[in-house]
Amino acid sequence: MVDRVVDALPTWKAGMLTKVGRAVLVRSKLSAIPVHTAMAVALSPWVLKCINKRRRAFLWSGTEKVAGGKCLLAWLGVCRPVELGGLGFMDLQLFGYTLRMRWLWFKKTDANRPWEKLSDVTERMVVELFNASMSVEIGNEQQALF
């Protein structure tokens, strides 16, 4: 996974891009590669750290590594929404949680999906976030099991 992200970085062209151009590239291409995997499985913290390190280095300096002096904003600030003073980049770990919560929603609302009967292992954090963000209203007793 990390190698795929690194291969997508045109570091030899980075000198011709402005910071805005590198930001667009990081937002679109470098964030899309891990997202498709995070939709189905949890990425390890090591992989997320390596990918974020490469995204940060390419954004601020256009190289494979960057020192703290070249970073104009902390990475948590970069991942904050624009309305809250950030740059609106995707936090890959939180976005992975939300993508996997989507599978729990599909399992709860549509029992006719082909993957409904497959066994799955859902992370505890994803289940807790799902339960905290959802409420059940009893109607015709067809979907709420007692």
VMD Tcl script that builds the backbone (N, CA, C; Angstrom):
set m [mol new atoms 438]
animate dup $m
set s [atomselect $m all]
$s set {name element resname resid chain x y z} {
  {N N MET 1 A 0.820 -1.188 0.000}
  {CA C MET 1 A 0.000 0.000 0.000}
  {C C MET 1 A 0.866 1.255 0.000}
  {N N VAL 2 A 1.862 1.274 0.875}
  {CA C VAL 2 A 2.744 2.444 0.946}
  {C C VAL 2 A 3.496 2.603 -0.371}
  {N N ASP 3 A 3.938 1.503 -0.944}
  {CA C ASP 3 A 4.657 1.577 -2.223}
  {C C ASP 3 A 3.778 2.129 -3.333}
  {N N ARG 4 A 2.505 1.778 -3.329}
  {CA C ARG 4 A 1.595 2.310 -4.353}
  {C C ARG 4 A 1.438 3.817 -4.212}
  {N N VAL 5 A 1.365 4.293 -2.979}
  {CA C VAL 5 A 1.246 5.739 -2.759}
  {C C VAL 5 A 2.527 6.437 -3.178}
  {N N VAL 6 A 3.670 5.853 -2.813}
  {CA C VAL 6 A 4.949 6.464 -3.158}
  {C C VAL 6 A 5.140 6.490 -4.676}
  {N N ASP 7 A 4.722 5.425 -5.353}
  {CA C ASP 7 A 4.856 5.388 -6.810}
  {C C ASP 7 A 3.974 6.428 -7.494}
  {N N ALA 8 A 2.917 6.859 -6.828}
  {CA C ALA 8 A 2.021 7.860 -7.413}
  {C C ALA 8 A 2.564 9.271 -7.265}
  {N N LEU 9 A 3.635 9.426 -6.501}
  {CA C LEU 9 A 4.223 10.748 -6.279}
  {C C LEU 9 A 5.204 11.102 -7.387}
  {N N PRO 10 A 4.928 12.099 -8.157}
  {CA C PRO 10 A 5.911 12.529 -9.162}
  {C C PRO 10 A 6.887 13.532 -8.555}
  {N N THR 11 A 7.785 13.040 -7.670}
  {CA C THR 11 A 8.699 13.965 -6.989}
  {C C THR 11 A 9.613 14.691 -7.968}
  {N N TRP 12 A 9.893 14.093 -9.111}
  {CA C TRP 12 A 10.749 14.776 -10.081}
  {C C TRP 12 A 10.023 15.951 -10.730}
  {N N LYS 13 A 8.675 15.958 -10.668}
  {CA C LYS 13 A 7.906 17.081 -11.213}
  {C C LYS 13 A 7.505 18.082 -10.143}
  {N N ALA 14 A 7.792 17.781 -8.895}
  {CA C ALA 14 A 7.311 18.618 -7.800}
  {C C ALA 14 A 7.856 20.041 -7.870}
  {N N GLY 15 A 9.031 20.214 -8.412}
  {CA C GLY 15 A 9.604 21.549 -8.530}
  {C C GLY 15 A 8.831 22.444 -9.484}
  {N N MET 16 A 8.087 21.833 -10.396}
  {CA C MET 16 A 7.300 22.612 -11.352}
  {C C MET 16 A 5.899 22.932 -10.836}
  {N N LEU 17 A 5.529 22.335 -9.702}
  {CA C LEU 17 A 4.205 22.567 -9.138}
  {C C LEU 17 A 4.278 23.589 -8.013}
  {N N THR 18 A 3.244 24.375 -7.887}
  {CA C THR 18 A 3.139 25.270 -6.742}
  {C C THR 18 A 2.602 24.464 -5.564}
  {N N LYS 19 A 2.572 25.081 -4.395}
  {CA C LYS 19 A 2.011 24.394 -3.227}
  {C C LYS 19 A 0.541 24.070 -3.435}
  {N N VAL 20 A -0.148 24.943 -4.125}
  {CA C VAL 20 A -1.559 24.691 -4.411}
  {C C VAL 20 A -1.702 23.489 -5.341}
  {N N GLY 21 A -0.848 23.374 -6.327}
  {CA C GLY 21 A -0.877 22.233 -7.234}
  {C C GLY 21 A -0.554 20.937 -6.515}
  {N N ARG 22 A 0.436 20.983 -5.611}
  {CA C ARG 22 A 0.751 19.784 -4.830}
  {C C ARG 22 A -0.388 19.437 -3.893}
  {N N ALA 23 A -1.073 20.452 -3.352}
  {CA C ALA 23 A -2.213 20.191 -2.470}
  {C C ALA 23 A -3.339 19.492 -3.220}
  {N N VAL 24 A -3.595 19.912 -4.433}
  {CA C VAL 24 A -4.637 19.268 -5.243}
  {C C VAL 24 A -4.266 17.818 -5.522}
  {N N LEU 25 A -3.012 17.572 -5.820}
  {CA C LEU 25 A -2.555 16.217 -6.098}
  {C C LEU 25 A -2.652 15.332 -4.857}
  {N N VAL 26 A -2.281 15.866 -3.710}
  {CA C VAL 26 A -2.373 15.094 -2.465}
  {C C VAL 26 A -3.830 14.806 -2.139}
  {N N ARG 27 A -4.695 15.813 -2.287}
  {CA C ARG 27 A -6.123 15.614 -1.988}
  {C C ARG 27 A -6.774 14.591 -2.895}
  {N N SER 28 A -6.450 14.633 -4.164}
  {CA C SER 28 A -7.147 13.763 -5.112}
  {C C SER 28 A -6.504 12.386 -5.221}
  {N N LYS 29 A -5.285 12.331 -5.629}
  {CA C LYS 29 A -4.680 11.040 -5.943}
  {C C LYS 29 A -4.138 10.305 -4.720}
  {N N LEU 30 A -3.379 10.988 -3.896}
  {CA C LEU 30 A -2.738 10.315 -2.773}
  {C C LEU 30 A -3.713 9.946 -1.670}
  {N N SER 31 A -4.843 10.594 -1.616}
  {CA C SER 31 A -5.851 10.222 -0.635}
  {C C SER 31 A -6.768 9.137 -1.163}
  {N N ALA 32 A -6.930 9.041 -2.467}
  {CA C ALA 32 A -7.852 8.060 -3.047}
  {C C ALA 32 A -7.309 6.639 -2.965}
  {N N ILE 33 A -6.016 6.469 -3.063}
  {CA C ILE 33 A -5.443 5.119 -3.057}
  {C C ILE 33 A -5.738 4.392 -1.738}
  {N N PRO 34 A -5.448 4.976 -0.575}
  {CA C PRO 34 A -5.751 4.253 0.666}
  {C C PRO 34 A -7.239 4.192 0.996}
  {N N VAL 35 A -8.034 5.114 0.481}
  {CA C VAL 35 A -9.458 5.124 0.805}
  {C C VAL 35 A -10.155 3.873 0.288}
  {N N HIS 36 A -9.813 3.444 -0.905}
  {CA C HIS 36 A -10.475 2.266 -1.471}
  {C C HIS 36 A -10.157 1.008 -0.676}
  {N N THR 37 A -8.987 0.939 -0.094}
  {CA C THR 37 A -8.660 -0.198 0.757}
  {C C THR 37 A -9.312 -0.054 2.120}
  {N N ALA 38 A -9.329 1.159 2.660}
  {CA C ALA 38 A -9.907 1.394 3.984}
  {C C ALA 38 A -11.407 1.164 4.002}
  {N N MET 39 A -12.031 1.115 2.838}
  {CA C MET 39 A -13.451 0.850 2.766}
  {C C MET 39 A -13.770 -0.564 3.257}
  {N N ALA 40 A -12.873 -1.499 3.012}
  {CA C ALA 40 A -13.135 -2.890 3.348}
  {C C ALA 40 A -12.388 -3.364 4.592}
  {N N VAL 41 A -11.174 -2.899 4.790}
  {CA C VAL 41 A -10.361 -3.360 5.915}
  {C C VAL 41 A -9.744 -2.177 6.639}
  {N N ALA 42 A -9.382 -2.420 7.884}
  {CA C ALA 42 A -8.710 -1.381 8.667}
  {C C ALA 42 A -7.235 -1.359 8.309}
  {N N LEU 43 A -6.739 -0.193 7.990}
  {CA C LEU 43 A -5.314 -0.040 7.707}
  {C C LEU 43 A -4.551 0.028 9.028}
  {N N SER 44 A -3.403 -0.583 9.066}
  {CA C SER 44 A -2.626 -0.582 10.301}
  {C C SER 44 A -2.110 0.829 10.594}
  {N N PRO 45 A -1.896 1.131 11.867}
  {CA C PRO 45 A -1.370 2.463 12.212}
  {C C PRO 45 A -0.029 2.756 11.551}
  {N N TRP 46 A 0.800 1.746 11.358}
  {CA C TRP 46 A 2.084 1.935 10.703}
  {C C TRP 46 A 1.903 2.402 9.263}
  {N N VAL 47 A 0.978 1.777 8.545}
  {CA C VAL 47 A 0.718 2.154 7.156}
  {C C VAL 47 A 0.174 3.578 7.087}
  {N N LEU 48 A -0.764 3.903 7.969}
  {CA C LEU 48 A -1.318 5.260 7.989}
  {C C LEU 48 A -0.238 6.295 8.289}
  {N N LYS 49 A 0.658 5.974 9.205}
  {CA C LYS 49 A 1.737 6.904 9.556}
  {C C LYS 49 A 2.667 7.119 8.361}
  {N N CYS 50 A 3.022 6.034 7.662}
  {CA C CYS 50 A 3.909 6.158 6.497}
  {C C CYS 50 A 3.254 6.955 5.372}
  {N N ILE 51 A 1.980 6.687 5.124}
  {CA C ILE 51 A 1.276 7.405 4.059}
  {C C ILE 51 A 1.142 8.883 4.403}
  {N N ASN 52 A 0.771 9.185 5.644}
  {CA C ASN 52 A 0.650 10.590 6.053}
  {C C ASN 52 A 1.995 11.310 6.001}
  {N N LYS 53 A 3.066 10.593 6.333}
  {CA C LYS 53 A 4.407 11.175 6.268}
  {C C LYS 53 A 4.757 11.563 4.832}
  {N N ARG 54 A 4.432 10.691 3.890}
  {CA C ARG 54 A 4.713 10.973 2.481}
  {C C ARG 54 A 3.809 12.077 1.944}
  {N N ARG 55 A 2.535 12.061 2.342}
  {CA C ARG 55 A 1.614 13.116 1.908}
  {C C ARG 55 A 2.092 14.472 2.419}
  {N N ARG 56 A 2.508 14.520 3.686}
  {CA C ARG 56 A 2.977 15.766 4.288}
  {C C ARG 56 A 4.239 16.276 3.600}
  {N N ALA 57 A 5.174 15.367 3.344}
  {CA C ALA 57 A 6.434 15.774 2.707}
  {C C ALA 57 A 6.188 16.293 1.296}
  {N N PHE 58 A 5.321 15.628 0.546}
  {CA C PHE 58 A 5.060 16.081 -0.812}
  {C C PHE 58 A 4.320 17.413 -0.810}
  {N N LEU 59 A 3.396 17.593 0.116}
  {CA C LEU 59 A 2.640 18.843 0.183}
  {C C LEU 59 A 3.548 20.034 0.458}
  {N N TRP 60 A 4.417 19.930 1.464}
  {CA C TRP 60 A 5.179 21.091 1.891}
  {C C TRP 60 A 6.469 21.316 1.114}
  {N N SER 61 A 7.127 20.222 0.671}
  {CA C SER 61 A 8.413 20.446 0.008}
  {C C SER 61 A 8.550 19.757 -1.344}
  {N N GLY 62 A 7.638 18.851 -1.678}
  {CA C GLY 62 A 7.724 18.158 -2.951}
  {C C GLY 62 A 8.782 17.069 -2.964}
  {N N THR 63 A 9.210 16.615 -1.789}
  {CA C THR 63 A 10.235 15.581 -1.678}
  {C C THR 63 A 9.664 14.382 -0.917}
  {N N GLU 64 A 10.539 13.395 -0.674}
  {CA C GLU 64 A 10.102 12.206 0.054}
  {C C GLU 64 A 10.133 12.413 1.559}
  {N N LYS 65 A 10.972 13.323 2.036}
  {CA C LYS 65 A 11.077 13.609 3.468}
  {C C LYS 65 A 11.039 15.113 3.669}
  {N N VAL 66 A 10.533 15.516 4.828}
  {CA C VAL 66 A 10.465 16.937 5.130}
  {C C VAL 66 A 10.804 17.149 6.601}
  {N N ALA 67 A 11.508 18.225 6.886}
  {CA C ALA 67 A 11.810 18.602 8.265}
  {C C ALA 67 A 10.692 19.493 8.780}
  {N N GLY 68 A 10.590 19.584 10.078}
  {CA C GLY 68 A 9.514 20.355 10.683}
  {C C GLY 68 A 9.518 21.832 10.326}
  {N N GLY 69 A 10.677 22.398 9.968}
  {CA C GLY 69 A 10.763 23.818 9.656}
  {C C GLY 69 A 10.067 24.217 8.365}
  {N N LYS 70 A 9.862 23.275 7.455}
  {CA C LYS 70 A 9.216 23.597 6.186}
  {C C LYS 70 A 7.696 23.499 6.251}
  {N N CYS 71 A 7.190 22.829 7.279}
  {CA C CYS 71 A 5.743 22.659 7.416}
  {C C CYS 71 A 5.130 23.958 7.934}
  {N N LEU 72 A 4.190 24.480 7.202}
  {CA C LEU 72 A 3.556 25.735 7.583}
  {C C LEU 72 A 2.400 25.541 8.547}
  {N N LEU 73 A 1.902 24.314 8.665}
  {CA C LEU 73 A 0.765 24.009 9.526}
  {C C LEU 73 A 0.905 22.575 9.995}
  {N N ALA 74 A 0.572 22.318 11.263}
  {CA C ALA 74 A 0.632 20.951 11.782}
  {C C ALA 74 A -0.340 20.062 11.011}
  {N N TRP 75 A -0.037 18.763 10.936}
  {CA C TRP 75 A -0.840 17.854 10.122}
  {C C TRP 75 A -2.280 17.757 10.628}
  {N N LEU 76 A -2.489 17.856 11.936}
  {CA C LEU 76 A -3.858 17.857 12.455}
  {C C LEU 76 A -4.625 19.078 11.964}
  {N N GLY 77 A -3.942 20.190 11.813}
  {CA C GLY 77 A -4.570 21.386 11.260}
  {C C GLY 77 A -4.851 21.256 9.779}
  {N N VAL 78 A -3.970 20.563 9.080}
  {CA C VAL 78 A -4.175 20.324 7.654}
  {C C VAL 78 A -5.426 19.476 7.441}
  {N N CYS 79 A -5.654 18.511 8.332}
  {CA C CYS 79 A -6.805 17.608 8.205}
  {C C CYS 79 A -8.097 18.203 8.756}
  {N N ARG 80 A -8.033 19.370 9.331}
  {CA C ARG 80 A -9.229 20.026 9.854}
  {C C ARG 80 A -10.034 20.626 8.702}
  {N N PRO 81 A -11.369 20.683 8.826}
  {CA C PRO 81 A -12.177 21.301 7.758}
  {C C PRO 81 A -11.818 22.773 7.553}
  {N N VAL 82 A -12.070 23.262 6.364}
  {CA C VAL 82 A -11.750 24.647 6.019}
  {C C VAL 82 A -12.524 25.608 6.915}
  {N N GLU 83 A -13.752 25.268 7.252}
  {CA C GLU 83 A -14.579 26.130 8.107}
  {C C GLU 83 A -13.971 26.309 9.502}
  {N N LEU 84 A -13.140 25.336 9.922}
  {CA C LEU 84 A -12.515 25.404 11.238}
  {C C LEU 84 A -11.057 25.844 11.170}
  {N N GLY 85 A -10.637 26.406 10.036}
  {CA C GLY 85 A -9.296 26.951 9.905}
  {C C GLY 85 A -8.262 25.991 9.351}
  {N N GLY 86 A -8.678 24.822 8.893}
  {CA C GLY 86 A -7.740 23.858 8.323}
  {C C GLY 86 A -7.694 23.951 6.814}
  {N N LEU 87 A -7.033 22.971 6.212}
  {CA C LEU 87 A -6.937 22.934 4.758}
  {C C LEU 87 A -7.924 21.951 4.132}
  {N N GLY 88 A -8.647 21.207 4.952}
  {CA C GLY 88 A -9.679 20.318 4.436}
  {C C GLY 88 A -9.173 19.001 3.887}
  {N N PHE 89 A -7.979 18.583 4.274}
  {CA C PHE 89 A -7.469 17.282 3.834}
  {C C PHE 89 A -8.154 16.181 4.632}
  {N N MET 90 A -8.183 15.000 4.054}
  {CA C MET 90 A -8.861 13.873 4.657}
  {C C MET 90 A -7.980 13.205 5.711}
  {N N ASP 91 A -8.543 12.994 6.916}
  {CA C ASP 91 A -7.883 12.190 7.936}
  {C C ASP 91 A -8.213 10.738 7.602}
  {N N LEU 92 A -7.229 9.987 7.168}
  {CA C LEU 92 A -7.467 8.643 6.635}
  {C C LEU 92 A -8.031 7.682 7.674}
  {N N GLN 93 A -7.625 7.821 8.923}
  {CA C GLN 93 A -8.131 6.916 9.950}
  {C C GLN 93 A -9.611 7.171 10.226}
  {N N LEU 94 A -9.994 8.419 10.417}
  {CA C LEU 94 A -11.401 8.737 10.679}
  {C C LEU 94 A -12.281 8.443 9.470}
  {N N PHE 95 A -11.776 8.716 8.297}
  {CA C PHE 95 A -12.547 8.437 7.097}
  {C C PHE 95 A -12.732 6.937 6.901}
  {N N GLY 96 A -11.735 6.150 7.271}
  {CA C GLY 96 A -11.865 4.697 7.217}
  {C C GLY 96 A -12.944 4.200 8.160}
  {N N TYR 97 A -13.031 4.804 9.365}
  {CA C TYR 97 A -14.098 4.430 10.291}
  {C C TYR 97 A -15.475 4.694 9.676}
  {N N THR 98 A -15.614 5.850 9.068}
  {CA C THR 98 A -16.927 6.185 8.500}
  {C C THR 98 A -17.278 5.288 7.321}
  {N N LEU 99 A -16.304 4.909 6.526}
  {CA C LEU 99 A -16.576 4.014 5.408}
  {C C LEU 99 A -17.008 2.634 5.888}
  {N N ARG 100 A -16.371 2.145 6.954}
  {CA C ARG 100 A -16.760 0.838 7.474}
  {C C ARG 100 A -18.066 0.893 8.251}
  {N N MET 101 A -18.429 2.071 8.774}
  {CA C MET 101 A -19.751 2.236 9.389}
  {C C MET 101 A -20.850 2.108 8.340}
  {N N ARG 102 A -20.534 2.481 7.135}
  {CA C ARG 102 A -21.497 2.389 6.034}
  {C C ARG 102 A -21.934 0.942 5.800}
  {N N TRP 103 A -20.979 -0.004 5.932}
  {CA C TRP 103 A -21.337 -1.414 5.772}
  {C C TRP 103 A -22.312 -1.849 6.858}
  {N N LEU 104 A -22.127 -1.372 8.087}
  {CA C LEU 104 A -23.067 -1.699 9.168}
  {C C LEU 104 A -24.450 -1.128 8.871}
  {N N TRP 105 A -24.484 0.063 8.289}
  {CA C TRP 105 A -25.768 0.668 7.922}
  {C C TRP 105 A -26.469 -0.160 6.849}
  {N N PHE 106 A -25.737 -0.577 5.840}
  {CA C PHE 106 A -26.329 -1.417 4.796}
  {C C PHE 106 A -26.836 -2.734 5.372}
  {N N LYS 107 A -26.105 -3.311 6.297}
  {CA C LYS 107 A -26.504 -4.573 6.908}
  {C C LYS 107 A -27.793 -4.400 7.711}
  {N N LYS 108 A -27.961 -3.249 8.322}
  {CA C LYS 108 A -29.140 -3.004 9.151}
  {C C LYS 108 A -30.364 -2.633 8.318}
  {N N THR 109 A -30.171 -1.907 7.232}
  {CA C THR 109 A -31.320 -1.385 6.488}
  {C C THR 109 A -31.752 -2.235 5.305}
  {N N ASP 110 A -30.842 -3.000 4.730}
  {CA C ASP 110 A -31.206 -3.767 3.539}
  {C C ASP 110 A -30.703 -5.193 3.674}
  {N N ALA 111 A -31.599 -6.089 4.031}
  {CA C ALA 111 A -31.228 -7.491 4.254}
  {C C ALA 111 A -31.098 -8.265 2.945}
  {N N ASN 112 A -31.419 -7.668 1.824}
  {CA C ASN 112 A -31.375 -8.365 0.542}
  {C C ASN 112 A -30.043 -8.215 -0.186}
  {N N ARG 113 A -29.077 -7.603 0.431}
  {CA C ARG 113 A -27.766 -7.448 -0.203}
  {C C ARG 113 A -27.061 -8.808 -0.270}
  {N N PRO 114 A -26.282 -9.057 -1.316}
  {CA C PRO 114 A -25.638 -10.363 -1.467}
  {C C PRO 114 A -24.644 -10.698 -0.354}
  {N N TRP 115 A -23.994 -9.712 0.225}
  {CA C TRP 115 A -22.980 -9.972 1.242}
  {C C TRP 115 A -23.564 -10.022 2.649}
  {N N GLU 116 A -24.863 -9.941 2.781}
  {CA C GLU 116 A -25.519 -9.898 4.093}
  {C C GLU 116 A -25.182 -11.119 4.941}
  {N N LYS 117 A -25.127 -12.285 4.362}
  {CA C LYS 117 A -24.916 -13.522 5.127}
  {C C LYS 117 A -23.444 -13.847 5.364}
  {N N LEU 118 A -22.528 -13.082 4.787}
  {CA C LEU 118 A -21.110 -13.327 5.011}
  {C C LEU 118 A -20.723 -12.926 6.427}
  {N N SER 119 A -19.877 -13.723 7.030}
  {CA C SER 119 A -19.406 -13.361 8.369}
  {C C SER 119 A -18.347 -12.272 8.229}
  {N N ASP 120 A -18.359 -11.355 9.155}
  {CA C ASP 120 A -17.379 -10.278 9.121}
  {C C ASP 120 A -16.925 -9.955 10.530}
  {N N VAL 121 A -15.765 -9.377 10.612}
  {CA C VAL 121 A -15.224 -8.933 11.888}
  {C C VAL 121 A -15.182 -7.417 11.828}
  {N N THR 122 A -15.981 -6.791 12.672}
  {CA C THR 122 A -16.052 -5.333 12.684}
  {C C THR 122 A -15.279 -4.818 13.895}
  {N N GLU 123 A -14.521 -3.777 13.684}
  {CA C GLU 123 A -13.745 -3.196 14.774}
  {C C GLU 123 A -14.665 -2.657 15.860}
  {N N ARG 124 A -14.181 -2.708 17.073}
  {CA C ARG 124 A -14.966 -2.229 18.214}
  {C C ARG 124 A -15.275 -0.735 18.077}
  {N N MET 125 A -14.287 0.038 17.630}
  {CA C MET 125 A -14.474 1.485 17.477}
  {C C MET 125 A -15.571 1.788 16.468}
  {N N VAL 126 A -15.605 1.053 15.372}
  {CA C VAL 126 A -16.604 1.279 14.328}
  {C C VAL 126 A -17.997 0.954 14.863}
  {N N VAL 127 A -18.124 -0.148 15.597}
  {CA C VAL 127 A -19.426 -0.533 16.157}
  {C C VAL 127 A -19.884 0.509 17.174}
  {N N GLU 128 A -18.985 0.983 18.013}
  {CA C GLU 128 A -19.355 1.986 19.018}
  {C C GLU 128 A -19.769 3.306 18.362}
  {N N LEU 129 A -19.044 3.744 17.344}
  {CA C LEU 129 A -19.430 4.960 16.629}
  {C C LEU 129 A -20.785 4.791 15.948}
  {N N PHE 130 A -21.000 3.618 15.376}
  {CA C PHE 130 A -22.273 3.342 14.701}
  {C C PHE 130 A -23.430 3.378 15.700}
  {N N ASN 131 A -23.246 2.729 16.843}
  {CA C ASN 131 A -24.315 2.704 17.851}
  {C C ASN 131 A -24.568 4.091 18.446}
  {N N ALA 132 A -23.522 4.885 18.585}
  {CA C ALA 132 A -23.688 6.230 19.146}
  {C C ALA 132 A -24.359 7.188 18.170}
  {N N SER 133 A -24.223 6.927 16.881}
  {CA C SER 133 A -24.765 7.859 15.901}
  {C C SER 133 A -26.119 7.432 15.342}
  {N N MET 134 A -26.677 6.358 15.848}
  {CA C MET 134 A -27.925 5.852 15.300}
  {C C MET 134 A -28.935 5.615 16.417}
  {N N SER 135 A -30.184 5.830 16.094}
  {CA C SER 135 A -31.252 5.504 17.033}
  {C C SER 135 A -32.296 4.663 16.305}
  {N N VAL 136 A -32.996 3.840 17.049}
  {CA C VAL 136 A -33.999 2.948 16.469}
  {C C VAL 136 A -35.365 3.376 16.971}
  {N N GLU 137 A -36.287 3.539 16.049}
  {CA C GLU 137 A -37.662 3.875 16.403}
  {C C GLU 137 A -38.532 2.662 16.070}
  {N N ILE 138 A -39.260 2.199 17.057}
  {CA C ILE 138 A -40.092 1.014 16.874}
  {C C ILE 138 A -41.334 1.394 16.078}
  {N N GLY 139 A -41.554 0.678 15.001}
  {CA C GLY 139 A -42.713 0.937 14.138}
  {C C GLY 139 A -43.569 -0.302 14.020}
  {N N ASN 140 A -43.379 -1.062 12.961}
  {CA C ASN 140 A -44.195 -2.236 12.724}
  {C C ASN 140 A -43.527 -3.534 13.198}
  {N N GLU 141 A -42.460 -3.454 13.942}
  {CA C GLU 141 A -41.730 -4.569 14.531}
  {C C GLU 141 A -41.151 -5.527 13.489}
  {N N GLN 142 A -40.944 -5.078 12.278}
  {CA C GLN 142 A -40.395 -5.927 11.238}
  {C C GLN 142 A -38.856 -5.910 11.248}
  {N N GLN 143 A -38.243 -4.811 11.650}
  {CA C GLN 143 A -36.790 -4.728 11.582}
  {C C GLN 143 A -36.109 -4.703 12.944}
  {N N ALA 144 A -36.799 -4.350 14.002}
  {CA C ALA 144 A -36.201 -4.311 15.332}
  {C C ALA 144 A -36.434 -5.666 15.984}
  {N N LEU 145 A -35.331 -6.382 16.238}
  {CA C LEU 145 A -35.434 -7.703 16.837}
  {C C LEU 145 A -35.343 -7.595 18.351}
  {N N PHE 146 A -36.178 -8.348 19.052}
  {CA C PHE 146 A -36.153 -8.348 20.521}
  {C C PHE 146 A -35.690 -9.679 21.028}
}
mol reanalyze $m
mol bondsrecalc $m
mol representation Tube
mol addrep $m
